Amino acid sequence: QVQLVESGGGLVQAEGSLRLSCAASGLTFGTSVMGWFRQAPGKEREFVAAIGWSGIAKYYADSVKGRFTISRDNAKNTVWLQMISLKREDTAVYYCAAAKGVWVLARVARTTAYDYWGQGTQVTVSA
């Protein structure tokens, strides 16, 4: 049974930082493309960042580029999202996702590319 468990969310002031973690089990983590998505109230789930098997290939949404950093440790079956200079518009539930198969840049930003999802962790950025 595949499990993705996010942690690290919380309430933070604007311009603050948070580090989200996603612990994976039940899948071949080392050959899974990992992604972070977020969903704000009343909005569709949107892509935030993705990382390939080795951690070299990375892709970010324009809205977070330069502020968020995705990383992974295959020995720990964990992927992180370091977030700095947070803005109120970053407020959302953040979801970790895993995709079987190889990195395809044209697909990694699509929710349909991912096979497994976590339950999400709330990030709230206050003024």
C-alpha positions in Angstrom: 0.0 0.0 0.0 1.5 3.3 -1.1 1.5 6.1 1.4 2.6 9.7 1.0 2.5 11.6 4.3 3.1 15.4 4.2 4.2 17.4 7.2 5.6 20.8 8.0 2.7 23.0 7.2 1.4 25.7 9.5 0.8 29.4 9.9 3.5 31.8 8.9 3.8 35.5 8.4 4.4 37.0 4.9 8.1 36.9 4.0 8.5 33.9 6.3 9.6 30.4 5.4 8.5 26.8 5.8 9.9 23.5 4.9 7.4 20.8 3.9 8.3 17.1 4.0 6.7 14.1 2.3 7.6 10.7 3.5 6.8 7.9 1.0 6.3 4.2 1.6 5.1 1.2 -0.4 6.5 2.4 -3.7 9.8 2.3 -5.5 10.8 5.8 -4.4 14.0 5.9 -6.3 12.3 5.6 -9.7 9.3 7.8 -8.9 9.0 11.3 -10.1 7.9 13.4 -7.2 5.8 16.5 -7.3 4.2 19.2 -5.1 0.9 20.7 -5.9 -1.4 23.1 -4.0 -5.0 23.9 -3.8 -6.5 27.1 -2.4 -10.1 27.4 -1.4 -12.4 27.6 -4.4 -9.5 27.0 -6.9 -8.3 24.1 -8.8 -5.2 22.1 -7.7 -2.2 23.6 -9.3 1.4 22.5 -9.9 4.2 23.8 -7.7 7.3 21.8 -8.3 8.6 18.4 -9.5 11.8 16.5 -9.2 13.2 13.6 -11.2 14.6 10.3 -10.0 18.2 11.5 -9.3 17.2 15.0 -8.0 18.9 16.7 -10.9 15.9 17.4 -13.1 13.6 20.0 -11.5 10.8 22.1 -12.7 8.9 24.9 -11.0 5.8 26.9 -11.5 6.6 30.5 -12.5 4.8 31.7 -9.4 7.2 30.0 -7.1 10.4 30.1 -9.1 13.3 31.6 -7.1 11.4 31.2 -3.8 10.7 27.5 -3.5 13.2 24.6 -3.8 12.3 21.0 -4.2 14.8 18.3 -3.1 14.8 14.6 -2.4 16.8 11.9 -0.5 16.2 8.5 -2.0 17.8 6.8 0.9 15.2 8.3 3.2 12.3 8.0 0.8 11.6 11.7 1.4 11.0 14.7 -0.7 11.0 18.3 0.6 9.7 21.7 -0.5 11.6 24.6 1.0 9.6 27.7 0.8 11.0 31.2 1.5 9.6 34.7 1.0 6.1 33.4 1.4 3.2 35.5 0.1 -0.4 35.5 1.1 -1.2 34.0 -2.2 0.8 30.9 -1.3 -1.9 30.0 1.2 -3.3 26.6 0.2 -3.3 22.9 1.1 -0.1 21.5 -0.3 -0.1 17.9 -1.7 2.8 15.6 -2.4 2.4 13.3 -5.4 4.3 10.4 -6.9 4.5 9.3 -10.5 5.7 6.0 -11.8 7.9 6.1 -14.8 10.4 8.5 -16.4 10.7 12.2 -16.3 8.7 13.9 -19.1 8.9 17.6 -18.8 5.7 18.1 -20.8 3.8 16.0 -18.2 5.2 16.7 -14.8 3.0 19.7 -14.2 -0.2 17.8 -14.8 -2.2 16.2 -12.0 -3.0 13.4 -14.4 0.7 12.4 -14.6 0.7 11.3 -11.0 -0.4 7.9 -9.6 -0.4 8.5 -5.9 -1.3 11.5 -3.7 -0.9 12.4 0.0 -3.6 13.9 2.2 -2.1 17.4 2.1 -0.8 19.8 4.7 -2.2 23.3 5.2 0.0 26.3 4.7 -1.4 29.7 5.8 0.4 32.9 5.2 -0.8 35.9 7.1 -0.2 39.5 6.4 
